[in-house]
Amino acid sequence: MLYSVKMRSSRGGRRGAGGRHISGAERIVPEEAVEETAAAMLRRARTHERGRADFIQIRVEEVRDGDIRTCPLLPVSTRAAETAAEGRAAARDELIRAGVSPQAADAGLAALAALTDSMRGAMVLDSRTGCRLDGLGDRGVRCTNMDAADSADYDRKMAARGLGGDHPREALVLASKVAAAPGTVAELCWSDDPQYVTGYVGSPRFGYRRIPVLKEKGDPVGGRIFFAAPGTDMGAYIHYMQEETVLVEAKP
């Protein structure tokens, strides 16, 4: 039996409503790992570099076998960049290579650069026009309900490639689910953790393109954009991202 374990923390709201997002995490684990996983998430929420949370919520929910889908882990490669300006130029190039129009790539980069605080979810932009499609304002579309199908094997393989730790793990699993969604052309993301400046462009065509620098160190604002093909059914797209459970399978 598998269980979904999720944590979110914030500061300044009332009973978790409103306030500033501090951190979040999720795993899908066997029953015997639930307590250990929940305790690790609690520690993470209480010691996060974005600040001290005054609200922490941990939710545990059984996952039924019939509700689980699988998708492949994206192949990983790195695009060199030494400054945020170089990184964003590289991201633009990678988005266009993946099938996003120059107009939409520019719109996406400008939208993330203009954020004054981090969103909990992603903006969805038309990959041709750059117009926003989701209609969810500051909330955005939250990609959730995912994990590696075999966490121990996944962690070994990533550590062997120098990609251990929470940030690369969570980003690659999420990017793999996003890329598997019907309609996804590409994804752009950089973290809201002040000291973590790495981001990526993900796509079904070229996989996970890691970019070492996409923002200045100390910047507490990050964000995520999904670029969807024109004509994508937004109701089905959002349902997949927010509701469907996906386990990501690494190749042997």
ZIMO-V396299 format. One record per run of one state. SS is the DSSP state (@ for helix, = for strand, . for the rest). FROM is the first residue (numbers start at 1). TO is the last residue. If there is no record, write none. Layout:
((SS/FROM/TO) (SS/FROM/TO))
//
This chain:
((./1/1) (=/2/11) (./12/13) (=/14/14) (./15/16) (=/17/17) (./18/19) (=/20/30) (@/31/46) (./47/54) (=/55/63) (./64/64) (@/65/67) (=/68/72) (./73/75) (=/76/79) (./80/83) (@/84/98) (./99/101) (@/102/113) (./114/121) (=/122/126) (./127/131) (=/132/132) (./133/140) (=/141/141) (./142/145) (=/146/148) (./149/150) (@/151/160) (./161/165) (@/166/179) (./180/183) (=/184/190) (./191/198) (=/199/203) (./204/206) (=/207/211) (./212/222) (=/223/228) (./229/233) (@/234/243) (./244/244) (=/245/249) (./250/252))
//
